[in-house]
């Protein structure tokens, strides 16, 4: 998710910022124009959003790792079956030659 700073002004005294990029200088400049209480509220809201996003990303990553492990297990089982099949064919051919 890419974040970039944009402003959505609800009123002259109260501005809401949305972060879509990573431009800290613009964010810092925009926040510095806000009253301290609004800055704290804005940053708290952003922290909650970021924590939710991190939680969702962690869940997605865990799911991806679980699926990868399942796929790898299936791959290993398939390789083992092919290996056993080839071994049986080779043994059968050796027995026919003898």
C-alpha positions, 0 to 999 in steps of 0.5 A, spaced: 500 500 500 503 506 497 501 512 501 501 519 499 499 526 503 493 529 501 488 534 505 481 534 505 479 540 509 472 539 513 473 546 516 478 552 516 480 550 523 480 543 522 483 539 517 483 532 515 490 529 512 490 522 508 497 519 508 498 515 501 505 516 500 511 517 505 512 524 504 514 526 511 516 533 510 509 534 507 506 531 513 510 534 518 508 541 515 501 540 515 501 537 522 505 543 524 499 548 522 494 544 526 493 545 533 496 540 538 490 536 540 488 535 533 495 533 531 495 528 537 488 526 534 490 525 527 496 521 529 492 517 533 488 515 528 493 514 523 496 509 528 490 505 529 489 505 521 496 502 521 496 497 526 489 494 523 493 494 516 499 491 519 494 486 522 491 484 516 498 484 512 500 479 517 494 475 517 495 475 509 503 473 510 501 467 515 496 464 510 501 465 504 506 461 508 501 456 510 499 455 503 506 455 501 508 449 506 502 445 503 504 446 496 511 444 498 509 438 502 504 436 496 511 437 491 515 432 496 509 427 496 509 427 488 517 427 487 517 421 492 511 417 488 515 419 482 521 416 485 518 410 487 515 409 480 521 409 477 525 405 482 519 399 481 520 400 473 528 399 474 527 393 478 522 390 474 527 391 468 533 388 471 528 382 473 526 381 466 534 382 464 536 376 469 
